[in-house]
Amino acid sequence: MRAVAVLILVASALGGEPPALDAAAPTPVAAECIRDGVALQHTPAVAFGRKAYLVAWSDGSRMLGKETADIYCARIEPRTGKALDPQGIAVCRAEGLQERPAVAFDGTNFLIVWQDLRNGADYDLYAARVSEEGKVLDPDGFPVSKRASNQAWPAVAFAAGQYVVAWMDARQYPVYGIYFARLSPEGKVLDPDGLPLDAEDPPKIAKLKPPGETWMGDRDYWWHNLASRTVPSIASNGRVCLVAYEREYPFAGSGRPAVTVAVVNPSDGSVTKPAKAAGGLSPVWTGKSWALGGPAWKSGWTPEPLLGACALPETPVEVKEPGATVDVVKAFGGGYNVGKGSTASFPSSAAFNGHNALVVMQYAWRKKGQDKSPAFALLAVRVAVEGGFAVLDPKPVVLASADAPGFVSHPALAAGPDGECLLVYEADSDVKRCILEARVVRP
């Protein structure tokens, strides 16, 4: 297989200091969306249409006996970041839990997709269209996939006149695979059973599976040599979609999952052979190539996250891991994390504004002497695309932060009409208040 060169973007290659990152003050997305005396807004997703951004989220609680999480959305004015629907717009208030929405725009309407537990047994995928005026065209949603197994963690993009919804699927339990389906702009599901993007080989499962699925001890399970595929994300270039996800050991050749990518052609449902990639799990199209943004890790006793992106060709053939052909240069580390606390990296997101890619990561650490609740921050770097890829911020920019017991988390980004991006994230203050905040950022 022909190798394709990869550029790891973790250090500035430009002379002089770049202009400062311009970020407006945060504003609540839906400050008046309070139910039963609490505001619990989680896992936001955001997309830009023609007139406004649409933010979708899971609204409610997963607390035992109080499973009330529903899907809500709200519009945000571009350029100013003004909230247009402070009470929120109810998309789905069906029984059970509705969680982890994703959203995309088709040129006329938005499509929100989420994982749904209304059947009381396992997660299905549902979707609803929302107009740019905020009208829900499919109240409580319609099913995208309702197999007798979990379909979860959806991601959605629009290309070649079709939506592509990718998700992690447990039809080969106990291993998960990545499946996808195409939807028309009218909401018709073209692949109701789902098409495999990357899943474990059925003959391999049958060969390893013992009679009766016998448990083999505390540390040895029959599925030990099988690999799950999980946590998909997706981006469109208008013609095809790139799906990025994690593929577990033994594919990675080590104990860590490997970031993997595949390209879906919505016109015929074809998929390129999955390729192992460097970088994170947040893909964007930059006009000539894909940028795969997010954290990578520098190993050691105290692992350090490296924030940046890697460049992928439009059709990745084979992408080698960092260190095989390129040197990974440290972009940040001890400058922000004071003390000797442990660090952790969580979700990331990326957007391209026509000139630069903005990559934002959730970051957490425990300060010295702080044994339980960590401190949180949302860190950002800009990646210049014109004239060659290069990171403009040798140290990350702090866009939001919080000390225990509060936190900031789950960043979501979308590019707007005039070179700005909208960053949306959770801002938690106590058990009865977790709201979404939005900031207009100009990379």
Beta strands, then each sheet from edge to edge (+ up, - down):
strand 1: 7-9
strand 2: 22-23
strand 3: 27-28
strand 4: 39-48
strand 5: 53-59
strand 6: 70-76
strand 7: 89-92
strand 8: 98-105
strand 9: 109-116
strand 10: 124-131
strand 11: 142-145
strand 12: 151-159
strand 13: 162-172
strand 14: 175-183
strand 15: 195-198
strand 16: 229-236
strand 17: 241-247
strand 18: 258-265
strand 19: 270-271
strand 20: 275-276
strand 21: 282-285
strand 22: 290-298
strand 23: 304-312
strand 24: 343-352
strand 25: 356-365
strand 26: 375-384
strand 27: 390-391
strand 28: 397-402
strand 29: 407-415
strand 30: 421-430
strand 31: 433-442
sheet 1: 1+ 23- 22+ 21-
sheet 2: 2+ 31- 3+
sheet 3: 2+ 31- 4- 5+ 6- 7+
sheet 4: 2+ 31- 30+ 29-
sheet 5: 8+ 9- 10+ 11-
sheet 6: 12+ 13- 14+ 15-
sheet 7: 16+ 17- 18+ 19-
sheet 8: 16+ 17- 18+ 20-
sheet 9: 24+ 25- 26+ 27-
sheet 10: 24+ 25- 26+ 28-
end
